Amino acid sequence: MDTLSQLFGECQQWIFETAIQPALFHLGLSNFIEDGYDATMWLLVGLLQVAVLVLVFGPLQRLRPVEPVTDRRQIGIDVLYTLVHRLGAFRLVLFFTIDPLWDSVFGQLHVWGFAGFQLDQYWPGVTDKAWVSLIIYLLLFDAVDYFYHRAQHRFGWLWALHAVHHSQRQMTIWSDDRNHLLDDMLRDVLVVFVSQLVGVPPAQFVMVVAITQLAQSFSHANLRMHFGALGERLLVSPRFHRHHHSIAYDASSPGPAGGYNFGALFPIWDVLFRTARFGVGYGPTGIHDQQPEAGGRDYGRGFWSQQWLGLKRLTGRDREPAGVPSDPPPAAERA
């Protein structure tokens, strides 16, 4: 672990001194040197993740695909989403918007005497066990993701944005970051708030984000794979998560979209709250009202059209097309 950490630090230092620092000086932004060093860390994490997607997950996906690739253009759009999120562009926006907000809020709370707490200190001896501490934070943020994800399917205004993610009919390792930017910003507001509240060390937070993102990329893979009866209940697999994206979603649940298998990393939350479905096969993905017989609702074919239509749904200007049934199709039809 120490060797990997040292190697990562050396790579970060090299990239910063070779590219980022000279660029900041050239642009007259030398007052952002410290922040630029942190940004270099996120850039390096993103580059490593993209390398894993291309060199490891990609070959696996081609080895045992669930379905043939029929829409490379949409997969290309997903690649764009991934690069925007993983290589720092989206995080740069957060740096100028969300981070200063919470720094100001928690700074004022500290002035008033609120110091927060370190979650890992409540587990005896955990401060000396980095891996145990990491697992605690992974469980915590996975629970945050689970409940936020449930809310995205429960409340119409959140679903209006989250539908961008579910509208992908050709799901692959690149599909995880296919989200409305406003939706991602709202989620990050929550995640940063929780991280500040429980005092996650910066290095641990980076690890949590990197592991969660890689796991979610894998669970979206066009890959015929599951982890067996036991493993499927310990980690989210491509088969487990594919059911969540099934075009035959269960619209009988409360909210606009219903559904099952909301967990991002651990199925434990789905098991505890009875939203887990195991061994359900590999059905087609998407949203029911995209189908011609259900009205053929348009969710956008390009990056900006998907973002714009999401805002229109949010404001109620993009109404459901005529012919969309008010009730879900019978189970026989959905199968």
Secondary structure, 3 states (H helix, E strand, C coil): CHHHHHHHHHHHHHHHHHHHHHHHHHCCCHHHHHHHHHHHHHHHHHHHHHHHHHHHHHHHHHHCCCCCCCCHHHHHHHHHHHHHHHCCHHHHHHHHCHHHHHHHHHHHHHHCCCCCCCHHHHCCCHHHCHHHHHHHHHHHHHHHHHHHHHHHHHCHHHHHHHHHHHCCCCCCCCHHHCCCHHHHHHHHHHHHHHHHHHCCCHHHHHHHHHHHHHHHHHHCCCCCCCCHHHHCCCCCCHHHHHHHCECCCCCCCCCCCCCCCCCCCCCHHHHHCCCCCCCCCCCCECCHHHCHHHCCCCCCCCHHHHHHHHHHHHHCCCCCCCCCCCCCCCHHHHC
